[in-house]
Amino acid sequence: MNEAEIHQTIERLVAEEHELWQRESDGDAIDADRVRLKQIGVSLDQCWDLLRQRRARRDAGLDPDAAEVRPADMVEGYEQ
């Protein structure tokens, strides 16, 4: 996945996240919406991590296409 595709994925996930937060705010959210919100959060963390990996590899003179999506438990353990 290149940077443009990663950004598109992030935009799609953020739009979905906003819709779900709006349902929560309106009092219309169901348990599945809350589960999906958590999944989206993890997916967004993975996307941002992938972008950082690609940029770091490029800056180091390495192939950015060698960057890989890291497991959820790994990216969720990061401190920002």
N, CA, C and O of each residue as an XYZ file, in Angstrom:
320
protein
N       0.852     -1.167      0.000
C       0.000      0.000      0.000
C       0.903      1.237      0.000
O       1.791      1.356      0.844
N       0.679      2.157     -0.943
C       1.478      3.375     -0.983
C       0.837      4.459     -0.109
O      -0.244      4.266      0.448
N       1.527      5.607     -0.001
C       1.039      6.662      0.892
C      -0.364      7.150      0.524
O      -1.194      7.394      1.400
N      -0.620      7.289     -0.777
C      -1.942      7.768     -1.200
C      -3.029      6.790     -0.770
O      -4.090      7.206     -0.304
N      -2.773      5.504     -0.921
C      -3.756      4.494     -0.515
C      -3.935      4.478      0.998
O      -5.045      4.297      1.497
N      -2.845      4.668      1.720
C      -2.944      4.704      3.183
C      -3.770      5.916      3.614
O      -4.624      5.812      4.495
N      -3.511      7.059      2.990
C      -4.288      8.268      3.328
C      -5.764      8.085      2.994
O      -6.625      8.536      3.749
N      -6.068      7.435      1.885
C      -7.467      7.173      1.529
C      -8.128      6.275      2.569
O      -9.278      6.491      2.950
N      -7.400      5.281      3.015
C      -7.928      4.382      4.039
C      -8.179      5.148      5.328
O      -9.214      4.973      5.971
N      -7.231      5.997      5.705
C      -7.393      6.814      6.918
C      -8.627      7.699      6.793
O      -9.420      7.786      7.730
N      -8.796      8.351      5.657
C      -9.956      9.232      5.459
C     -11.268      8.450      5.558
O     -12.234      8.924      6.156
N     -11.298      7.256      4.971
C     -12.507      6.433      5.025
C     -12.808      6.021      6.463
O     -13.953      6.087      6.909
N     -11.767      5.594      7.185
C     -11.955      5.171      8.574
C     -12.394      6.335      9.458
O     -13.258      6.170     10.319
N     -11.810      7.496      9.251
C     -12.177      8.671     10.048
C     -13.630      9.056      9.779
O     -14.359      9.405     10.708
N     -14.053      8.998      8.528
C     -15.448      9.316      8.204
C     -16.394      8.340      8.904
O     -17.414      8.745      9.463
N     -16.051      7.058      8.869
C     -16.881      6.064      9.547
C     -16.877      6.295     11.055
O     -17.910      6.180     11.716
N     -15.705      6.621     11.586
C     -15.585      6.893     13.016
C     -16.473      8.070     13.418
O     -17.143      8.018     14.450
N     -16.480      9.115     12.619
C     -17.318     10.287     12.918
C     -18.798      9.925     12.911
O     -19.563     10.386     13.758
N     -19.194      9.099     11.949
C     -20.597      8.661     11.905
C     -20.970      7.899     13.170
O     -22.036      8.112     13.746
N     -20.082      7.014     13.592
C     -20.362      6.219     14.794
C     -20.375      7.092     16.051
O     -21.204      6.890     16.938
N     -19.460      8.058     16.129
C     -19.465      8.971     17.282
C     -20.737      9.816     17.292
O     -21.266     10.142     18.355
N     -21.221     10.167     16.101
C     -22.467     10.935     16.033
C     -23.631     10.099     16.550
O     -24.485     10.603     17.278
N     -23.667      8.819     16.175
C     -24.714      7.933     16.705
C     -24.633      7.854     18.218
O     -25.648      7.899     18.912
N     -23.407      7.734     18.720
C     -23.207      7.673     20.176
C     -23.715      8.960     20.818
O     -24.409      8.923     21.834
N     -23.373     10.079     20.229
C     -23.786     11.379     20.753
C     -25.309     11.540     20.729
O     -25.894     12.138     21.631
N     -25.934     11.002     19.693
C     -27.386     11.091     19.560
C     -28.124     10.068     20.426
O     -29.351     10.098     20.524
N     -27.371      9.170     21.047
C     -27.991      8.132     21.868
C     -28.508      6.966     21.056
O     -29.294      6.164     21.562
N     -28.085      6.852     19.804
C     -28.578      5.798     18.921
C     -27.585      4.662     18.713
O     -27.863      3.742     17.944
N     -26.438      4.701     19.376
C     -25.417      3.671     19.174
C     -25.841      2.358     19.820
O     -26.515      2.328     20.850
N     -25.426      1.292     19.182
C     -25.646     -0.044     19.738
C     -24.268     -0.640     20.064
O     -23.236     -0.069     19.712
N     -24.270     -1.770     20.727
C     -23.010     -2.390     21.126
C     -22.095     -2.651     19.933
O     -20.880     -2.486     20.040
N     -22.661     -3.055     18.804
C     -21.855     -3.315     17.608
C     -21.140     -2.049     17.139
O     -20.018     -2.117     16.637
N     -21.789     -0.892     17.302
C     -21.157      0.373     16.939
C     -19.939      0.640     17.822
O     -18.906      1.111     17.343
N     -20.067      0.342     19.089
C     -18.957      0.567     20.027
C     -17.793     -0.372     19.739
O     -16.630      0.019     19.836
N     -18.113     -1.605     19.389
C     -17.066     -2.563     19.010
C     -16.365     -2.072     17.749
O     -15.139     -2.117     17.652
N     -17.150     -1.606     16.789
C     -16.582     -1.112     15.532
C     -15.693      0.100     15.789
O     -14.646      0.236     15.157
N     -16.086      0.974     16.695
C     -15.256      2.135     17.036
C     -13.877      1.699     17.522
O     -12.865      2.297     17.156
N     -13.841      0.666     18.339
C     -12.560      0.160     18.824
C     -11.736     -0.414     17.674
O     -10.527     -0.196     17.601
N     -12.389     -1.144     16.786
C     -11.699     -1.716     15.634
C     -11.120     -0.612     14.741
O      -9.996     -0.717     14.250
N     -11.897      0.427     14.548
C     -11.441      1.550     13.726
C     -10.223      2.200     14.364
O      -9.261      2.538     13.674
N     -10.262      2.375     15.671
C      -9.124      2.968     16.368
C      -7.845      2.181     16.148
O      -6.782      2.759     15.927
N      -7.951      0.867     16.208
C      -6.787      0.006     15.986
C      -6.334      0.122     14.536
O      -5.138      0.244     14.270
N      -7.262      0.087     13.607
C      -6.909      0.197     12.191
C      -6.241      1.533     11.887
O      -5.289      1.593     11.109
N      -6.735      2.594     12.496
C      -6.097      3.905     12.300
C      -4.680      3.913     12.856
O      -3.768      4.448     12.226
N      -4.491      3.329     14.022
C      -3.142      3.248     14.592
C      -2.210      2.471     13.657
O      -1.052      2.848     13.476
N      -2.712      1.401     13.074
C      -1.897      0.610     12.153
C      -1.558      1.418     10.890
O      -0.433      1.348     10.394
N      -2.513      2.168     10.381
C      -2.259      2.986      9.193
C      -1.212      4.057      9.481
O      -0.280      4.241      8.697
N      -1.358      4.761     10.594
C      -0.387      5.801     10.936
C       0.990      5.205     11.157
O       1.993      5.803     10.768
N       1.052      4.030     11.779
C       2.326      3.357     11.978
C       2.955      2.986     10.637
O       4.161      3.147     10.451
N       2.152      2.497      9.712
C       2.657      2.131      8.394
C       3.215      3.356      7.665
O       4.268      3.282      7.032
N       2.509      4.470      7.757
C       3.021      5.708      7.146
C       4.357      6.106      7.754
O       5.284      6.477      7.033
N       4.460      6.030      9.077
C       5.731      6.378      9.739
C       6.850      5.431      9.316
O       7.981      5.861      9.090
N       6.536      4.159      9.212
C       7.543      3.189      8.760
C       8.029      3.524      7.359
O       9.232      3.544      7.100
N       7.085      3.790      6.452
C       7.445      4.090      5.065
C       8.327      5.335      5.002
O       9.328      5.352      4.287
N       7.963      6.357      5.734
C       8.754      7.598      5.719
C      10.138      7.380      6.317
O      11.129      7.895      5.798
N      10.207      6.626      7.396
C      11.498      6.352      8.027
C      12.388      5.542      7.089
O      13.584      5.811      6.979
N      11.814      4.561      6.422
C      12.600      3.759      5.483
C      13.099      4.627      4.333
O      14.255      4.513      3.925
N      12.243      5.483      3.816
C      12.649      6.365      2.712
C      13.771      7.296      3.171
O      14.765      7.473      2.466
N      13.608      7.888      4.351
C      14.623      8.802      4.887
C      15.961      8.104      5.111
O      17.017      8.731      5.036
N      15.909      6.805      5.386
C      17.129      6.029      5.626
C      17.705      5.456      4.329
O      18.700      4.732      4.356
N      17.083      5.778      3.201
C      17.566      5.275      1.920
C      17.147      3.845      1.640
O      17.726      3.181      0.780
N      16.138      3.365      2.363
C      15.635      1.999      2.182
C      14.340      2.015      1.383
O      13.755      3.076      1.162
N      13.900      0.866      0.959
C      12.683      0.726      0.165
C      11.450      0.885      1.061
O      11.226      0.060      1.947
N      10.655      1.925      0.845
C       9.457      2.111      1.676
C       8.419      1.011      1.459
O       7.585      0.758      2.328
N       8.473      0.357      0.292
C       7.508     -0.710      0.018
C       7.762     -1.953      0.870
O       6.931     -2.860      0.906
N       8.894     -1.997      1.548
C       9.186     -3.123      2.431
C       8.512     -2.969      3.796
O       8.521     -3.901      4.600
N       7.933     -1.803      4.057
C       7.215     -1.591      5.326
C       5.981     -2.489      5.346
O       5.348     -2.716      4.314
N       5.653     -2.990      6.518
C       4.515     -3.896      6.663
C       3.616     -3.452      7.804
O       4.067     -2.840      8.772
N       2.336     -3.774      7.672
C       1.381     -3.491      8.742
C       1.771     -4.336      9.942
O       1.915     -5.554      9.842
N       1.936     -3.682     11.059
C       2.293     -4.396     12.294
C       1.032     -4.886     12.996
O      -0.045     -4.317     12.814
N       1.163     -5.937     13.794
C      -0.002     -6.490     14.502
C      -0.627     -5.459     15.446
O       0.043     -4.566     15.964
N      -1.920     -5.618     15.646
C      -2.659     -4.694     16.499
C      -2.064     -4.602     17.901
O      -1.949     -3.508     18.454
N      -1.691     -5.726     18.472
C      -1.173     -5.682     19.842
C       0.150     -4.924     19.926
O       0.506     -4.407     20.985
N       0.870     -4.860     18.823
C       2.124     -4.118     18.821
C       1.868     -2.600     18.746
O       2.418     -1.833     19.535
N       1.037     -2.185     17.798
C       0.818     -0.742     17.650
C      -0.015     -0.168     18.784
O       0.093      1.021     19.084
N      -0.825     -0.971     19.404
C      -1.624     -0.480     20.525
C      -0.786     -0.297     21.771
O      -1.215      0.380     22.705
N       0.394     -0.882     21.807
C       1.278     -0.732     22.958
C       2.179      0.479     22.881
O       2.898      0.773     23.836
N       2.156      1.194     21.759
C       3.001      2.370     21.590
C       2.516      3.520     22.452
O       1.316      3.677     22.678
N       3.440      4.308     22.923
C       3.092      5.558     23.615
C       3.370      6.697     22.669
O       4.375      6.699     21.958
N       2.475      7.669     22.659
C       2.646      8.795     21.740
C       2.864     10.067     22.487
O       3.027     11.122     21.874
